[in-house]
Amino acid sequence: MLSNFKATVEQTGTVRFDGYSIEGATPLWCAAGAGHLGIVKMLIEYGSYVDHPTITNSTPLRAACFDGRLDIVKFLLGHKADLTIANKYKNTCLMISCYKGHKDVVKHLLDSGAPTDSKAHCGATALHFAAECGHVEIVKLLVQHEAGMMLNDSKMTPLLVAAECGQANVVEYMTSLDTCQRTDIISAYELLGASFANDKEQYDIQRAFEYIYKGMKERLKDPDNVIEKKLSDPVPAYGNHVECRTIKDIEALKSNEDALHMEGLTIRERILGQDNPELLHPVVYRGAVFADAARFDRCLALWLHAMTLRQKNFRSISKDLLRFAQVLSQMVHLGKEPDVDTVLQVFRQGTLEMTYDRKRLKEKAEEEDALYETYEENIHTLMYLLVIITKLKLKAKFHEDLCSAVYQFLRLRPKLRNGYTPLHMANDSATIVDDFHVVDEVSFPSGGVCKLLIDCGADTDAQDKYGNTPLHVIVKYINPIDDFENLHECMISLIKADAHIDIVNKDGKTALDISTTGVAEIIIRTNNKIRLICIAARAVKEYKLPYKGLIPTYLEEFLELH
């Protein structure tokens, strides 16, 4: 192809590579990534540009480093490949080699002059990546090449990253270095133990105790220079646990796993800080363990703490909200009444999250599709919470709080991309319901939610992008006999709230026109109040009488509905 047909060596395309979709890849990039040294040599011989990047600024050298192909790395570097070029995340060839654990490639890059302290967008260096993944031999190589103990954007050194990720071999090596300060050794031991106590993948309660114990011994080893802990106020979600301050306190943890778990969470929050994104995974995991043991009060407390911290730092809580809907559904299904204050707090934080969703949509227009999908997911989750709330035995004192929360939700005018409002969703049997626990207790249409939304000011005449009102939606419900009570409550709530029965959709059909069952038709006819203004509007439309500019604007708008 190259010699006989003059194939273009710089032609780019999209390829699948190790599960990733790579746009803008050249033949050289593909050959380097797939490990075909002979083809790489041939392409270079035919003039391929050695540093031609993909859309994300990944070079052929980076592709070879990703797969650990030392032979190709050597060849490309021998043909002047630039090893300092980083991808769009400022991730260098050295960083990806360290992350993937390709020791020989790392050594060659270092011997070729690769800078050790370049930072990725997240502030991480090659040493951070190697430490995170537990590649202790690569960590040693980097240290030998004078890689610095720099802070990433979360203010974590490579040593702390290793401890947080449960990489004990890396922690042991780094703490043995003469340059490692005593305070850093203490933090690393304590964080490592705390992570073993609550990490889903690295859970090891025995090692958790051992490293927390080692941290305390390090604090106390010099009687003339005891390094005391700087403790914050106890966290209610952690059972107001107060960290151990003596060897005796630590030894008492050995026979009390729950206390050791809380010790770990408390240590992590002290060392990492509440704004650290790595803080919350173990909190959520520990909450899930409590949920599995049906200790729902402990679960909800931990998850509320995690969600509040995440939202406080302007991070998405979409998954947290859904997690709450799942566990609350599970509780209701098991006959365990959730605390109403807790449910309302989750609902309010979900409402606040929607304002953040809109802000993100304005600030990150290039991510509009993904962000709007999250926004819609949050609307669905809040609808699940409303269904759950309607199933609780609410005392009178909570009713005002509930109505206030729902009113604030409606004030945001939430809508799906098809124009559906929450009232449309409450009346549609096709409204998506999460299938993990939620589906056991949540279904639509929901007469209780329909009435609640109307009572709190929902627009009964809102139209989706096809012109359908909530009444248009509910009359198409196909289970009128099996679920008559639900159908009846939805329709009567809408009609009593003066839902406009004569509104036509974009096909010119009223709710009565598209009713799929005799039951819905009977409910409409029985409760329909004929109004002179509607008869007049239908006559104007039917006889095509001119009205634009001849009547007040609000009457023009009224006519448009018919």
DRENROSE-163553 format. One record per residue (C-alpha): x, y, z; residue in one letter. Coordinates in steps of 0.5 Angstrom, whole numbers, plus 500, padded with zeros to 3 digits. Each point is the difference from the previous one (the first is absolute). Layout:
XYZA ...
END
This chain:
500500500M 506505502L 504498494S 495499494N 494504502F 503506504K 496499506A 500506504T 504499507V 497505503E 493498499Q 496500507T 494496502G 496498506T 503493503V 498496506R 506499505F 500496507D 492502500G 501507499Y 498504493S 506504498I 498505495E 505503495G 505494500A 505499495T 503494497P 506501504L 496501506W 496493499C 507496498A 503503507A 494499504G 499493497A 508498501G 501499493H 508502500L 501498492G 494504498I 502506504V 507500497K 497500493M 495506501L 506504503I 504498494E 494502495Y 500507504G 495499506S 501506504Y 502497507V 496505504D 494500497H 495501506P 492497500T 495505502I 501499507T 508502499N 502492500S 506499496T 503493498P 505500505L 495501505R 496494497A 506496500A 501502508C 493498501F 501493498D 507499503G 504499493R 507502502L 502498493D 496505496I 501505506V 507499498K 499501493F 496506500L 505504505L 505498495G 496503495H 500507504K 493499503A 498505505D 500496507L 497507503T 494500496I 494500505A 493498498N 494505501K 500498508Y 507502500K 502492501N 507499498T 503493497C 503499506L 494501504M 496495496I 506495501S 500501507C 493499501Y 500493496K 506498503G 505499494H 506500504K 505499494D 496506496V 501504506V 507499501K 502502493H 495506500L 504502506L 507499497D 498504494S 498506504G 493500501A 498505506P 498497506T 496505503D 495502495S 493501502K 494498497A 493504500H 499497507C 507502503G 502493500A 507498498T 503493497A 502498508L 492501502H 498496494F 505494502A 499501507A 492499499E 501494496C 505497505G 506499495H 505500505V 506499496E 498506495I 499504506V 507498502K 503502493L 496507500L 503501507V 507499498Q 499505494H 498505505E 493500499A 497505505G 495499506M 495505497M 493501501L 494499496N 494504499D 497497506S 506502504K 503492501M 507498499T 501493496P 501497507L 493502502L 497498494V 504493501A 497500507A 493502498E 500495494C 502494505G 507499497Q 504498506A 506498496N 501507497V 499503507V 505496504E 505501494Y 499508500M 499500508T 507497500S 503506496L 505504504D 496506497T 494498503C 498504506Q 497497506R 493504500T 499497493D 502493502I 494501505I 495502495S 502495495A 499494506Y 494503502E 497501493L 502493498L 497497506G 493504499A 500498493S 501493502F 494501505A 495502495N 502499492D 496496496K 505497496E 506500505Q 496498507Y 504497505D 498501507I 507497503Q 504504496R 496506502A 501499507F 508499499E 501506496Y 496505504I 504497506Y 506501497K 498507499G 499501507M 506497502K 504505495E 496506504R 503498507L 506497498K 504506503D 498502507P 503507499D 497501493N 493497500V 496502494I 493501502E 494499496K 496506498K 493498500L 494503498S 493500503D 496493499P 496498494V 493498502P 500495494A 506497503Y 496499506G 504506503N 506495500H 506504504V 507497497E 505496504C 505504504R 504495503T 502493499I 495497505K 495503496D 502497494I 501493503E 492501502A 499500493L 502493498K 494497503S 495505497N 500500493E 494505500D 505505504A 506499495L 495501494H 498507503M 507501502E 503499493G 494505497L 502505505T 507500499I 499500492R 496507501E 505503505R 506498495I 497501493L 495506502G 493501498Q 501502493D 504494498N 497496494P 503494503E 497501507L 493497498L 500493497H 502497506P 494504504V 495497495V 503493500Y 499500508R 493502499G 498495495A 503495505V 495502505F 495500495A 501493498D 500499508A 493503500A 503506505R 497505496F 501506505D 507499499R 500499493C 496507499L 504504504A 507498497L 496501493W 498507502L 506502502H 504498494A 494503495M 501507504T 507500500L 500498492R 495506499Q 504505504K 505499496N 496501494F 501493497R 494496497S 495496505I 496496495S 503494502K 499501507D 492502499L 499494496L 503496506R 496503505F 494498496A 502493500Q 501499507V 494504502L 496496495S 503494503Q 498502507M 493501498V 500493497H 502497507L 495504504G 505504503K 498508500E 505505498P 501506504D 496505496V 505506502D 505496497T 496499493V 499507500L 507502501Q 502495494V 494503496F 502508501R 508498499Q 497497493G 496506499T 507504501L 503496496E 496501494M 502508500T 507497500Y 498496494D 498506496R 506504502K 504495498R 496500493L 502507499K 507499502E 502494496K 496501493A 505494497E 497495505E 493502499E 497493498D 503496506A 499506505L 492500498Y 500493501E 502500507T 495506501Y 494496497E 503494505E 499504506N 493502498I 498493500H 504499506T 496505504L 494497497M 501494503Y 501503507L 494503499L 496494499V 504497506I 498506504I 492499498T 501493503K 502502507L 496502506K 501507500L 498504507K 497507499A 506503502K 504498494F 494501495H 502508499E 508498500D 498495494L 496505496C 505505501S 506496497A 495498494V 498507499Y 508502499Q 501494496F 494502495L 503507500R 506498496L 495498495R 503493498P 499497494K 503494496L 502501493R 493498497N 497505504G 497496505Y 499503507T 500496507P 493500499L 500497493H 505495503M 495499506A 495498495N 504496495D 501492501S 506500495A 504505505T 506496501I 501497507V 507497503D 500493500D 504499507F 496500506H 496506497V 495496495V 498496506D 496507503E 500505495V 495500494S 497505495F 495502500P 499502507S 494503502G 503503507G 506503496V 495503495C 496503506K 506503504L 503503494L 493504498I 499502507D 507503500C 499504494G 501495494A 498503493D 494495498T 500503493D 507500499A 502497493Q 505495497D 504501494K 494497496Y 495504504G 497495505N 498502507T 501495506P 492498498L 502498493H 505496503V 496496506I 494499495V 505495496K 501496506Y 498493498I 499496507N 494504502P 496494504I 506497503D 503507503D 493504499F 501503507E 507503497N 497502494L 494503503H 504504505E 504503495C 495502495M 495503506I 506504503S 501503493L 493502498I 499502507K 506505500A 497503493D 504496495A 497503494H 497494496I 499503493D 508501499I 502497494V 507497498N 504501494K 495495496D 494504502G 498495505K 497501507T 501495506A 493498499L 502498492D 506496502I 497496506S 502493499T 495497505T 492501502G 502501507V 504506499A 495503495E 494499505I 504504505I 501506496I 493500497R 497499507T 505506503N 500504494N 497507501K 498504494I 503507500R 497505495L 507503499I 502493497C 494499496I 502507497A 507499499A 498493496R 496504496A 505505498V 505495498K 495495496E 497506496Y 507503499K 498507503L 505505500P 502502507Y 508502500K 500507502G 493501501L 499497507I 505501506P 506496500T 498495506Y 494498496L 504499494E 505495504E 493497503F 498499492L 506496498E 499495505L 494498497H 
END
